[in-house]
Amino acid sequence: MWEALREAVDEEMERDPTVCVMGEDVGHYGGSYKVTYGLYKKYGEMRVLDTPICENGFMGLGVGAAMTGLRPIVEGMNMGFLLLAFNQISNNCGMLHFTSGGQFKVPVVIRGPGGVGRQLGAEHSQRLESYFQSIPGVQIVACSTVENSKALLKAAIRSDNPVIFFEHVLLYNLKGTRGDASTTNCLEKAELVRQGTDVSIFTYSRMRHVVMQAVGTLVQRGYNPEVVDLISLKPFDLDTVSSSVRRTRKVLIVEECMRTGGIGASLSALISETLFDELDSPVVRLSSQDVPTAYAAALESATIVQSEDIVGAVEKLVGKAPGAAMNGKDSDVPVKKAKKTKAAKTVKKK
């Protein structure tokens, strides 16, 4: 996936001379996950700017550059580091278009790796989607595949709105098909990954792949789940969410974000407030535990949602699998063979 992201940045820099990149180690080193690899040599230090370790400073530089006509891409080496730039993102990036009475646009993309990796420790395993979701004036996008990562990043760079673009640290080596230079995706549109009838599973980022792993088990057991990749975390694609809820009437939200005040909490509230009469049961959420992520692998794994958790939640929410009830497989009730009656024997002799 890192190659798709790099290709998106390269193509947009080539297409539009106002696009530039800034951040820690984005130039000579090529980015902590190689998303800007080779771009320094191609475009020079004025368009690929290595910054000091001063997040609030270079975020302000990016916001100011966007106000004066450039389209900066600001990389946080780790999204957790951007907490140090929260003042610029909140008070300036999201608000300047409004507070200037529309005199200024802030077409900046803030991107970088986040999420729980593999034993990266608590400080480098932050899930900050919900932190930024509460900021007025910014859009939030979470890519999940090779194809949508490139198309979404290109659309974000071309947008006149400030976009916070979340990439999961464990998806950079994901393989897949990249779109061509002309392909962009709508930033506000969710993706229907799998259509089903029993339950709507809403998810995003790396959890999309964990959900699809669970779906394989669920289908074998006779369930028919629907899977929707939210992609846009602000605003939510309420049209896609609504049509899915009306189709299945049951909702499971799966996220890596924290349970308290997370993306799932916001989506759950929205569904309950706007689609209450369409639900046959309360919305169920599977989220990370409200604890710092441990370094030990077993403890780290225990804090986030696993595929078996999803399987268990669907079985509890839906009950006996409709598919199993029809074909007699994987049912809790053993299927007894019918005894032959005398009439049946007589018919057989004839």
VOBA-1610 file (N, C-alpha, C; in pm, whole numbers, padded with zeros to 5 digits, always signed):
BEGIN
Met+00082-00122+00000Met+00000+00000+00000Met+00086+00127+00000Trp+00205+00118+00061Trp+00290+00237+00064Trp+00326+00284-00077Glu+00340+00189-00169Glu+00372+00226-00306Glu+00256+00301-00373Ala+00133+00259-00341Ala+00015+00327-00396Ala+00006+00470-00343Leu+00034+00487-00214Leu+00032+00620-00155Leu+00142+00708-00215Arg+00260+00650-00233Arg+00371+00724-00292Arg+00337+00767-00435Glu+00275+00675-00508Glu+00236+00704-00646Glu+00135+00818-00651Ala+00042+00819-00556Ala-00059+00926-00551Ala+00007+01061-00527Val+00100+01067-00433Val+00170+01193-00404Val+00251+01238-00525Asp+00323+01145-00585Asp+00407+01177-00701Asp+00323+01230-00817Glu+00214+01162-00848Glu+00129+01203-00960Glu+00067+01340-00936Glu+00027+01367-00812Glu-00035+01496-00784Glu+00068+01609-00783Met+00190+01580-00739Met+00296+01682-00743Met+00334+01714-00887Glu+00330+01613-00971Glu+00361+01633-01112Glu+00250+01709-01183Arg+00127+01681-01143Arg+00010+01744-01206Arg-00007+01890-01163Asp+00023+01917-01036Asp-00005+02049-00978Asp+00119+02102-00907Pro+00181+02208-00957Pro+00304+02259-00896Pro+00284+02322-00759Thr+00159+02341-00716Thr+00135+02397-00583Thr+00137+02290-00474Val+00139+02162-00512Val+00143+02054-00414Val+00285+02039-00361Cys+00299+02035-00230Cys+00429+02017-00168Cys+00415+01927-00046Val+00528+01878+00003Val+00529+01784+00116Val+00620+01839+00224Met+00579+01824+00349Met+00665+01864+00460Met+00643+01772+00580Gly+00749+01755+00657Gly+00740+01668+00773Gly+00876+01615+00812Glu+00878+01536+00916Glu+01004+01479+00967Glu+01050+01364+00879Asp+01171+01373+00827Asp+01234+01267+00747Asp+01161+01235+00617Val+01085+01330+00563Val+01013+01303+00437Val+01104+01320+00316Gly+01216+01390+00333Gly+01302+01422+00220Gly+01411+01321+00194His+01528+01344+00251His+01644+01256+00228His+01613+01111+00261Tyr+01545+01088+00371Tyr+01517+00952+00417Tyr+01402+00887+00339Gly+01312+00967+00288Gly+01201+00914+00208Gly+01078+00877+00288Gly+01069+00925+00412Gly+00952+00895+00495Gly+00974+00772+00579Ser+00914+00771+00697Ser+00934+00658+00789Ser+00881+00528+00733Tyr+00783+00534+00642Tyr+00731+00414+00577Tyr+00741+00425+00424Lys+00837+00507+00377Lys+00876+00516+00236Lys+00769+00575+00144Val+00672+00645+00199Val+00566+00702+00116Val+00619+00817+00029Thr+00727+00883+00073Thr+00785+00992-00008Thr+00922+00952-00064Tyr+00947+00824-00073Tyr+01078+00776-00118Tyr+01109+00824-00262Gly+01224+00889-00279Gly+01268+00934-00411Gly+01212+01067-00456Leu+01115+01123-00383Leu+01052+01248-00427Leu+01143+01368-00403Tyr+01231+01360-00305Tyr+01323+01470-00278Tyr+01416+01493-00398Lys+01466+01384-00453Lys+01555+01396-00569Lys+01481+01448-00692Lys+01356+01411-00704Lys+01278+01448-00823Lys+01231+01593-00817Tyr+01189+01639-00698Tyr+01125+01771-00689Tyr+01207+01875-00612Gly+01309+01832-00539Gly+01394+01928-00471Gly+01343+01967-00333Glu+01430+02038-00260Glu+01403+02067-00120Glu+01295+02173-00099Met+01262+02250-00201Met+01157+02351-00186Met+01017+02289-00189Arg+01004+02170-00247Arg+00873+02104-00252Arg+00866+01980-00165Val+00979+01930-00120Val+00982+01818-00026Val+01072+01862+00089Leu+01010+01914+00192Leu+01081+01986+00297Leu+01098+01901+00423Asp+01222+01872+00457Asp+01252+01808+00586Asp+01240+01913+00697Thr+01163+01882+00798Thr+01140+01978+00907Thr+01210+01934+01034Pro+01230+02025+01127Pro+01278+01986+01261Pro+01172+01904+01334Ile+01210+01844+01445Ile+01114+01771+01529Ile+01038+01875+01610Cys+00942+01936+01544Cys+00866+02046+01603Cys+00728+02047+01539Glu+00643+01955+01584Glu+00515+01930+01517Glu+00425+02054+01511Asn+00415+02126+01621Asn+00328+02244+01621Asn+00381+02350+01523Gly+00513+02358+01511Gly+00574+02456+01420Gly+00549+02423+01275Phe+00580+02299+01233Phe+00563+02270+01089Phe+00417+02250+01051Met+00330+02220+01149Met+00188+02218+01116Met+00138+02359+01089Gly+00187+02455+01167Gly+00152+02594+01141Gly+00206+02640+01008Leu+00325+02593+00971Leu+00383+02624+00841Leu+00293+02572+00729Gly+00242+02451+00747Gly+00154+02391+00647Gly+00022+02466+00634Val-00037+02504+00746Val-00163+02579+00744Val-00142+02713+00675Gly-00033+02782+00709Gly-00004+02911+00646Gly+00019+02899+00496Ala+00091+02793+00457Ala+00116+02770+00314Ala-00015+02745+00240Ala-00106+02670+00303Ala-00236+02644+00240Ala-00318+02772+00225Met-00310+02860+00325Met-00384+02986+00319Met-00338+03074+00204Thr-00211+03062+00167Thr-00154+03152+00065Thr-00148+03088-00073Gly-00215+02973-00092Gly-00230+02920-00227Gly-00162+02788-00257Leu-00085+02734-00164Leu-00023+02604-00187Leu-00117+02492-00140Arg-00080+02369-00176Arg-00155+02251-00130Arg-00058+02157-00058Pro-00028+02188+00066Pro+00072+02108+00138Pro+00017+01974+00188Ile+00105+01875+00186Ile+00080+01746+00249Ile+00173+01739+00369Val+00116+01740+00487Val+00195+01740+00610Val+00195+01598+00667Glu+00313+01538+00676Glu+00323+01402+00729Glu+00363+01405+00876Gly+00284+01336+00957Gly+00326+01309+01094Gly+00396+01174+01092Met+00519+01169+01136Met+00592+01042+01135Met+00512+00932+01205Asn+00438+00971+01306Asn+00341+00885+01373Asn+00226+00976+01414Met+00104+00931+01393Met-00010+01018+01422Met-00013+01061+01568Gly+00044+00980+01656Gly+00050+01018+01797Gly+00130+01144+01820Phe+00229+01169+01735Phe+00311+01289+01749Phe+00230+01415+01718Leu+00124+01400+01638Leu+00047+01517+01598Leu-00039+01573+01710Leu-00042+01503+01823Leu-00107+01563+01940Leu-00035+01692+01979Leu+00095+01698+01948Leu+00172+01819+01975Leu+00134+01933+01882Ala+00064+01900+01773Ala+00019+02001+01677Ala-00132+02024+01687Phe-00192+01977+01793Phe-00338+01983+01805Phe-00388+02127+01802Asn-00311+02219+01858Asn-00352+02359+01858Asn-00369+02411+01716Gln-00270+02385+01630Gln-00277+02433+01491Gln-00392+02367+01415Ile-00411+02236+01436Ile-00516+02164+01365Ile-00654+02212+01408Ser-00670+02233+01537Ser-00801+02270+01591Ser-00833+02417+01571Asn-00744+02504+01620Asn-00774+02648+01622Asn-00753+02717+01489Asn-00670+02660+01403Asn-00641+02726+01275Asn-00690+02645+01155Cys-00642+02522+01143Cys-00671+02441+01025Cys-00821+02426+01001Gly-00895+02393+01106Gly-01037+02367+01090Gly-01125+02490+01090Met-01073+02601+01141Met-01160+02716+01166Met-01137+02836+01075Leu-01020+02846+01011Leu-00985+02970+00942Leu-01078+03006+00827His-01128+02906+00756His-01221+02936+00648His-01346+03004+00703Phe-01392+02957+00818Phe-01512+03013+00881Phe-01482+03148+00945Thr-01375+03157+01023Thr-01348+03280+01097Thr-01301+03394+01007Ser-01256+03360+00887Ser-01217+03466+00792Ser-01333+03506+00702Gly-01450+03451+00728Gly-01565+03482+00644Gly-01551+03432+00503Gly-01477+03319+00487Gly-01459+03258+00355Gly-01347+03319+00274Gln-01270+03412+00335Gln-01161+03475+00260Gln-01045+03380+00236Phe-01027+03283+00328Phe-00917+03188+00315Phe-00970+03045+00301Lys-00904+02970+00217Lys-00923+02825+00213Lys-00799+02760+00275Val-00817+02640+00329Val-00703+02569+00389Val-00696+02428+00328Pro-00652+02417+00202Pro-00646+02286+00135Pro-00522+02207+00175Val-00520+02160+00297Val-00405+02086+00349Val-00445+01942+00377Val-00354+01849+00351Val-00373+01708+00387Val-00277+01674+00500Ile-00331+01624+00608Ile-00250+01580+00722Ile-00256+01428+00723Arg-00144+01363+00697Arg-00145+01217+00682Arg-00032+01152+00761Gly-00049+01022+00785Gly+00056+00949+00854Gly+00005+00819+00911Pro+00097+00739+00967Pro+00061+00608+01020Pro+00004+00615+01162Gly-00093+00532+01187Gly-00150+00522+01321Gly-00199+00381+01347Gly-00266+00362+01458Gly-00320+00231+01493Gly-00222+00146+01570Val-00271+00030+01612Val-00189-00063+01689Val-00104-00146+01594Gly+00027-00137+01609Gly+00118-00215+01525Gly+00150-00348+01588Arg+00274-00386+01583Arg+00317-00509+01650Arg+00424-00472+01751Gln+00382-00464+01874Gln+00471-00435+01986Gln+00547-00303+01966Leu+00470-00198+01940Leu+00529-00065+01926Leu+00519+00015+02055Gly+00452-00040+02155Gly+00438+00032+02282Gly+00320+00127+02281Ala+00283+00174+02398Ala+00162+00254+02413Ala+00167+00385+02334Glu+00282+00456+02340Glu+00288+00587+02276Glu+00281+00580+02124His+00324+00468+02065His+00324+00452+01920His+00208+00365+01872Ser+00111+00341+01958Ser-00004+00258+01921Ser-00134+00335+01940Gln-00128+00465+01917Gln-00244+00549+01940Gln-00346+00537+01828Arg-00472+00545+01866Arg-00581+00554+01769Arg-00651+00687+01795Leu-00624+00785+01711Leu-00662+00923+01741Leu-00777+00975+01655Glu-00845+00885+01585Glu-00954+00929+01497Glu-01056+01012+01574Ser-01094+00964+01693Ser-01200+01033+01768Ser-01152+01165+01827Tyr-01020+01177+01852Tyr-00966+01305+01899Tyr-00995+01414+01796Phe-00967+01383+01670Phe-00980+01483+01564Phe-01122+01494+01512Gln-01204+01392+01538Gln-01342+01395+01487Gln-01422+01510+01546Ser-01387+01552+01664Ser-01464+01658+01730Ser-01427+01798+01683Ile-01325+01810+01596Ile-01281+01942+01549Ile-01372+01989+01436Pro-01437+02103+01451Pro-01521+02154+01341Pro-01435+02193+01222Gly-01485+02165+01102Gly-01421+02215+00981Gly-01322+02122+00914Val-01294+02005+00970Val-01201+01912+00906Val-01276+01786+00862Gln-01226+01725+00757Gln-01275+01595+00713Gln-01178+01487+00761Ile-01231+01368+00787Ile-01145+01258+00831Ile-01171+01137+00743Val-01062+01082+00688Val-01070+00969+00597Val-00975+00860+00646Ala-01018+00734+00639Ala-00933+00621+00675Ala-00929+00524+00559Cys-00813+00508+00497Cys-00801+00415+00384Cys-00780+00273+00438Ser-00807+00175+00352Ser-00802+00036+00400Ser-00748-00063+00298Thr-00741-00025+00172Thr-00691-00115+00068Thr-00592-00040-00021Val-00520-00115-00104Val-00426-00053-00197Val-00501+00037-00294Glu-00612-00011-00345Glu-00687+00064-00446Glu-00746+00192-00389Asn-00814+00180-00272Asn-00878+00302-00223Asn-00779+00400-00160Ser-00663+00350-00115Ser-00564+00441-00055Ser-00514+00543-00158Lys-00484+00496-00277Lys-00435+00588-00380Lys-00544+00684-00426Ala-00661+00630-00456Ala-00769+00714-00508Ala-00818+00815-00406Leu-00819+00776-00279Leu-00863+00868-00174Leu-00761+00977-00147Leu-00632+00939-00146Leu-00529+01040-00121Leu-00525+01143-00232Lys-00542+01100-00356Lys-00546+01195-00468Lys-00664+01291-00452Ala-00779+01238-00412Ala-00897+01322-00392Ala-00876+01419-00275Ala-00809+01373-00171Ala-00783+01458-00055Ala-00691+01574-00092Ile-00588+01547-00172Ile-00495+01652-00215Ile-00567+01756-00300Arg-00662+01714-00380Arg-00734+01807-00467Arg-00846+01882-00394Ser-00883+01835-00277Ser-00993+01898-00203Ser-00952+02035-00149Asp-01048+02126-00143Asp-01024+02258-00085Asp-01043+02259+00066Asn-01082+02146+00122Asn-01102+02135+00266Asn-00981+02071+00333Pro-00955+02103+00459Pro-00851+02030+00532Pro-00894+01886+00557Val-00807+01792+00523Val-00839+01650+00535Val-00733+01582+00622Ile-00779+01511+00725Ile-00689+01428+00805Ile-00701+01286+00752Phe-00591+01233+00704Phe-00589+01108+00627Phe-00517+01001+00710Phe-00594+00904+00759Phe-00539+00801+00847Phe-00496+00678+00767Glu-00373+00637+00788Glu-00318+00514+00730Glu-00279+00421+00846His-00312+00294+00834His-00279+00202+00944His-00139+00146+00924Val-00065+00143+01033Val+00076+00103+01027Val+00095-00041+00977Leu-00004-00127+00997Leu+00008-00267+00955Leu-00042-00291+00814Leu-00087-00188+00745Leu-00137-00205+00609Leu-00040-00159+00502Tyr+00074-00105+00541Tyr+00167-00051+00441Tyr+00220-00158+00346Asn+00233-00281+00393Asn+00283-00389+00307Asn+00171-00468+00239Leu+00050-00419+00248Leu-00064-00483+00183Leu-00046-00482+00032Lys-00079-00592-00034Lys-00069-00602-00180Lys-00206-00582-00244Gly-00205-00535-00368Gly-00331-00516-00438Gly-00311-00440-00567Thr-00422-00406-00631Thr-00421-00337-00760Thr-00432-00187-00739Arg-00345-00111-00804Arg-00349+00034-00796Arg-00423+00089-00918Gly-00502+00192-00896Gly-00574+00255-01006Gly-00481+00343-01088Asp-00532+00394-01201Asp-00449+00480-01286Asp-00449+00623-01232Ala-00377+00709-01302Ala-00356+00846-01253Ala-00484+00929-01251Ser-00584+00890-01326Ser-00708+00968-01334Ser-00813+00924-01231Thr-00787+00817-01158Thr-00887+00762-01067Thr-00883+00830-00930Thr-00998+00883-00890Thr-01013+00936-00754Thr-01142+00881-00695Asn-01148+00876-00563Asn-01269+00830-00494Asn-01332+00945-00418Cys-01463+00941-00404Cys-01534+01040-00324Cys-01493+01026-00177Leu-01455+01136-00115Leu-01408+01133+00023Leu-01521+01109+00123Glu-01644+01132+00083Glu-01757+01120+00176Glu-01836+00991+00157Lys-01784+00897+00078Lys-01861+00778+00041Lys-01806+00653+00108Ala-01895+00578+00173Ala-01858+00448+00229Ala-01858+00344+00118Glu-01798+00228+00147Glu-01792+00119+00048Glu-01868-00004+00100Leu-01960-00051+00020Leu-02029-00176+00053Leu-01938-00291+00011Val-01872-00351+00108Val-01773-00455+00080Val-01840-00588+00050Arg-01945-00618+00126Arg-02018-00744+00106Arg-02165-00721+00140Gln-02254-00757+00049Gln-02396-00742+00076Gln-02448-00866+00146Gly-02534-00844+00245Gly-02590-00955+00322Gly-02728-00921+00374Thr-02782-01010+00456Thr-02919-00993+00503Thr-02935-01004+00654Asp-02837-01061+00724Asp-02856-01093+00866Asp-02815-00981+00960Val-02706-00913+00931Val-02655-00809+01021Val-02564-00716+00940Ser-02568-00587+00972Ser-02478-00490+00910Ser-02356-00470+00999Ile-02237-00499+00946Ile-02114-00477+01021Ile-02046-00354+00963Phe-02038-00248+01043Phe-01973-00124+01001Phe-01832-00120+01061Thr-01734-00092+00977Thr-01596-00095+01021Thr-01513-00001+00936Tyr-01383+00005+00960Tyr-01294+00088+00879Tyr-01149+00050+00906Ser-01061+00097+00819Ser-00916+00078+00830Ser-00882-00071+00841Arg-00786-00109+00926Arg-00740-00248+00934Arg-00850-00342+00978Met-00946-00294+01055Met-01053-00381+01104Met-01138-00436+00991Arg-01134-00371+00874Arg-01203-00427+00757Arg-01152-00568+00730His-01022-00588+00738His-00962-00717+00707His-00988-00820+00818Val-00992-00774+00942Val-01026-00862+01053Val-01172-00906+01041Val-01259-00813+01003Val-01401-00845+00984Val-01418-00948+00873Met-01348-00929+00761Met-01364-01022+00649Met-01311-01161+00684Gln-01212-01167+00771Gln-01166-01297+00821Gln-01276-01365+00901Ala-01345-01286+00985Ala-01456-01341+01063Ala-01573-01380+00974Val-01596-01305+00867Val-01706-01333+00775Val-01690-01472+00713Gly-01567-01511+00682Gly-01543-01645+00628Gly-01595-01754+00720Thr-01571-01736+00850Thr-01621-01833+00949Thr-01772-01827+00960Leu-01826-01705+00961Leu-01971-01688+00976Leu-02048-01749+00860Val-01998-01732+00739Val-02065-01789+00621Val-02066-01941+00630Gln-01957-01999+00675Gln-01952-02145+00691Gln-02056-02194+00791Arg-02090-02109+00887Arg-02188-02146+00990Arg-02330-02108+00952Gly-02348-02057+00831Gly-02483-02031+00782Gly-02531-01888+00793Tyr-02444-01797+00834Tyr-02483-01655+00844Tyr-02453-01581+00714Asn-02525-01472+00695Asn-02507-01390+00575Asn-02488-01243+00615Pro-02370-01207+00665Pro-02348-01070+00713Pro-02320-00971+00601Glu-02360-00847+00623Glu-02326-00738+00532Glu-02211-00659+00593Val-02115-00619+00511Val-01998-00546+00559Val-01988-00413+00486Val-01976-00306+00564Val-01960-00171+00509Val-01833-00109+00566Asp-01744-00068+00476Asp-01623+00006+00514Asp-01659+00154+00515Leu-01658+00216+00632Leu-01704+00355+00646Leu-01621+00452+00563Ile-01490+00434+00561Ile-01393+00520+00491Ile-01399+00665+00541Ser-01511+00731+00523Ser-01528+00867+00572Ser-01574+00863+00718Leu-01486+00907+00807Leu-01519+00907+00950Leu-01579+01040+00993Lys-01567+01139+00907Lys-01634+01267+00929Lys-01639+01339+00795Pro-01757+01357+00738Pro-01887+01311+00787Pro-01912+01163+00755Phe-02003+01100+00827Phe-02043+00964+00793Phe-02132+00967+00668Asp-02122+00860+00591Asp-02207+00844+00472Asp-02341+00785+00519Leu-02431+00873+00559Leu-02557+00828+00619Leu-02646+00756+00518Asp-02635+00788+00391Asp-02716+00719+00290Asp-02682+00571+00283Thr-02552+00539+00277Thr-02510+00399+00273Thr-02540+00329+00404Val-02517+00397+00514Val-02547+00340+00646Val-02695+00310+00658Ser-02779+00403+00618Ser-02923+00386+00631Ser-02976+00271+00547Ser-02931+00262+00422Ser-02980+00155+00335Ser-02937+00019+00388Ser-02819+00011+00446Ser-02773-00116+00502Ser-02855-00154+00625Val-02880-00058+00713Val-02958-00086+00834Val-03098-00131+00798Arg-03158-00067+00699Arg-03295-00103+00658Arg-03299-00243+00596Arg-03186-00287+00541Arg-03180-00418+00478Arg-03167-00530+00582Thr-03091-00506+00687Thr-03061-00614+00783Thr-03129-00597+00918Arg-03153-00473+00958Arg-03221-00437+01083Arg-03141-00473+01209Lys-03015-00509+01191Lys-02927-00536+01306Lys-02790-00474+01275Val-02725-00417+01378Val-02601-00344+01356Val-02492-00388+01453Leu-02375-00415+01396Leu-02254-00440+01474Leu-02147-00344+01423Ile-02088-00265+01512Ile-01981-00172+01476Ile-01849-00228+01530Val-01751-00242+01441Val-01621-00298+01479Val-01514-00193+01451Glu-01437-00159+01552Glu-01335-00056+01538Glu-01213-00088+01624Glu-01102-00025+01589Glu-00982-00035+01672Glu-00971+00084+01766Cys-01057+00182+01747Cys-01059+00301+01832Cys-01108+00263+01972Met-01083+00351+02067Met-01126+00326+02205Met-01279+00325+02216Arg-01329+00251+02312Arg-01473+00239+02328Arg-01535+00370+02377Thr-01469+00434+02474Thr-01523+00558+02529Thr-01496+00674+02434Gly-01602+00732+02382Gly-01589+00847+02294Gly-01529+00816+02159Gly-01534+00691+02115Gly-01473+00651+01988Gly-01561+00679+01868Ile-01510+00641+01751Ile-01587+00656+01627Ile-01716+00574+01636Gly-01705+00454+01693Gly-01823+00368+01707Gly-01930+00430+01794Ala-01889+00503+01897Ala-01986+00569+01984Ala-02064+00675+01907Ser-01993+00751+01824Ser-02060+00854+01743Ser-02156+00792+01642Leu-02110+00685+01575Leu-02195+00619+01475Leu-02315+00553+01540Ser-02292+00490+01655Ser-02402+00426+01727Ser-02509+00528+01765Ala-02467+00643+01815Ala-02562+00748+01852Ala-02640+00796+01730Leu-02570+00814+01617Leu-02635+00860+01495Leu-02739+00760+01446Ile-02705+00631+01448Ile-02798+00527+01403Ile-02918+00520+01497Ser-02894+00527+01626Ser-03003+00518+01724Ser-03097+00638+01714Glu-03041+00755+01683Glu-03122+00876+01675Glu-03201+00885+01546Thr-03145+00838+01435Thr-03208+00859+01305Thr-03275+00733+01248Leu-03237+00615+01297Leu-03288+00491+01239Leu-03345+00398+01345Phe-03390+00454+01455Phe-03436+00373+01568Phe-03547+00276+01528Asp-03642+00323+01449Asp-03756+00240+01411Asp-03719+00130+01312Glu-03599+00139+01254Glu-03554+00036+01159Glu-03481-00079+01229Leu-03451-00063+01357Leu-03371-00162+01429Leu-03458-00267+01498Asp-03414-00392+01490Asp-03481-00500+01562Asp-03414-00528+01696Ser-03295-00471+01718Ser-03222-00491+01844Ser-03126-00374+01863Pro-03077-00354+01984Pro-02983-00243+02008Pro-02854-00258+01928Val-02792-00146+01896Val-02663-00145+01828Val-02557-00205+01919Val-02472-00291+01862Val-02363-00354+01938Val-02231-00298+01889Arg-02141-00268+01983Arg-02009-00215+01947Arg-01899-00306+01998Leu-01799-00330+01913Leu-01676-00397+01953Leu-01562-00297+01932Ser-01496-00258+02041Ser-01392-00157+02036Ser-01273-00202+02119Ser-01164-00126+02107Ser-01048-00154+02191Ser-01079-00119+02336Gln-01010-00186+02426Gln-01030-00157+02567Gln-00969-00022+02602Asp-01027+00042+02701Asp-00982+00175+02743Asp-00858+00165+02832Val-00752+00109+02778Val-00626+00095+02851Val-00512+00129+02756Pro-00397+00175+02808Pro-00280+00192+02721Pro-00241+00058+02660Thr-00200+00060+02534Thr-00165-00064+02464Thr-00034-00119+02520Ala-00037-00245+02561Ala+00081-00307+02621Ala+00185-00341+02515Tyr+00311-00352+02558Tyr+00416-00392+02467Tyr+00414-00544+02445Ala+00386-00621+02549Ala+00382-00767+02539Ala+00278-00809+02437Ala+00316-00899+02346Ala+00230-00936+02233Ala+00095-00991+02277Ala+00095-01078+02378Ala-00030-01139+02423Ala-00124-01034+02484Leu-00067-00942+02560Leu-00149-00838+02621Leu-00195-00737+02516Glu-00109-00706+02421Glu-00147-00616+02312Glu-00265-00674+02235Ser-00258-00802+02203Ser-00365-00868+02129Ser-00496-00868+02208Ala-00485-00878+02340Ala-00605-00885+02424Ala-00678-00752+02433Thr-00611-00642+02399Thr-00675-00511+02412Thr-00756-00472+02289Ile-00734-00539+02175Ile-00804-00501+02052Ile-00895-00614+02004Val-00985-00582+01913Val-01085-00678+01865Val-01020-00783+01776Gln-01054-00909+01799Gln-01006-01021+01718Gln-01123-01081+01641Ser-01092-01161+01539Ser-01199-01216+01454Ser-01296-01303+01532Glu-01246-01377+01632Glu-01336-01462+01711Glu-01434-01379+01793Asp-01395-01257+01831Asp-01486-01168+01902Asp-01602-01128+01810Ile-01571-01105+01685Ile-01673-01066+01587Ile-01770-01181+01562Val-01716-01301+01547Val-01800-01420+01526Val-01895-01437+01643Gly-01843-01427+01763Gly-01926-01443+01883Gly-02033-01336+01893Ala-01998-01212+01859Ala-02095-01103+01867Ala-02208-01121+01766Val-02175-01165+01645Val-02279-01187+01544Val-02371-01302+01586Glu-02313-01409+01635Glu-02396-01523+01678Glu-02491-01483+01790Lys-02444-01400+01882Lys-02528-01355+01992Lys-02635-01258+01943Leu-02599-01170+01850Leu-02692-01069+01800Leu-02799-01128+01710Val-02759-01217+01621Val-02852-01274+01522Val-02926-01395+01576Gly-02859-01471+01663Gly-02918-01596+01711Gly-02882-01711+01619Lys-02968-01810+01612Lys-02942-01925+01526Lys-02932-01881+01381Ala-02830-01928+01313Ala-02806-01885+01175Ala-02923-01922+01085Pro-02979-01824+01011Pro-03089-01853+00919Pro-03051-01958+00815Gly-02928-01952+00765Gly-02883-02049+00666Gly-02875-02188+00723Ala-02832-02197+00849Ala-02822-02328+00914Ala-02960-02387+00938Ala-03058-02300+00965Ala-03194-02348+00989Ala-03254-02410+00865Met-03214-02359+00749Met-03271-02409+00623Met-03206-02540+00579Asn-03074-02553+00600Asn-03008-02673+00548Asn-02972-02775+00655Gly-03006-02743+00780Gly-02984-02841+00886Gly-02840-02853+00928Lys-02752-02767+00878Lys-02611-02774+00914Lys-02578-02670+01020Asp-02481-02704+01108Asp-02432-02613+01211Asp-02546-02561+01299Ser-02652-02638+01314Ser-02762-02597+01399Ser-02742-02651+01540Asp-02795-02579+01640Asp-02786-02624+01779Asp-02874-02747+01802Val-02976-02763+01718Val-03070-02875+01735Val-03034-02986+01638Pro-03004-03106+01688Pro-02970-03216+01596Pro-03088-03255+01509Val-03060-03283+01385Val-03165-03321+01290Val-03183-03472+01293Lys-03305-03517+01330Lys-03333-03661+01337Lys-03387-03712+01205Lys-03346-03829+01169Lys-03398-03890+01045Lys-03538-03944+01070Ala-03628-03922+00974Ala-03766-03968+00989Ala-03774-04120+00982Lys-03856-04179+01072Lys-03874-04324+01072Lys-03969-04366+00960Lys-03941-04480+00902Lys-04028-04529+00795Lys-04157-04584+00854Thr-04267-04545+00796Thr-04397-04595+00840Thr-04436-04715+00754Lys-04543-04786+00796Lys-04591-04901+00719Lys-04638-04858+00580Ala-04700-04737+00578Ala-04748-04686+00449Ala-04631-04661+00356Ala-04524-04609+00413Ala-04407-04582+00331Ala-04348-04711+00278Lys-04348-04818+00361Lys-04295-04946+00319Lys-04380-05005+00207Thr-04513-04989+00223Thr-04604-05042+00122Thr-04581-04977-00014Val-04564-04843-00010Val-04539-04770-00133Val-04410-04817-00199Lys-04312-04847-00113Lys-04183-04892-00166Lys-04195-05026-00236Lys-04279-05121-00180Lys-04297-05252-00240Lys-04365-05243-00375Lys-04463-05152-00384Lys-04531-05134-00512Lys-04435-05084-00617
//
